[in-house]
Amino acid sequence: MPGPTKPFLQPWTLVEHDESFAVVDASNTALALIHFEEEPGRRSSMRRLSR
């Protein structure tokens, strides 16, 4: 049986790191981590998005 759900507090913030973006809510809970790569050869081999 699933446990109780926790709401994601607004506002959500986008935090940019060297090779990723993090989406965090008002309580600093990470909601998503999205990795990206600028170099096309590495991007395709690592299956990352472009910035």
Buried (B, 14 or more C-beta within 10 A) or exposed (E): EEEEEEEEEEEEEEEEEEEBBBBBBEEEEEEEEEEBBEEEEEBEEEEBEEE
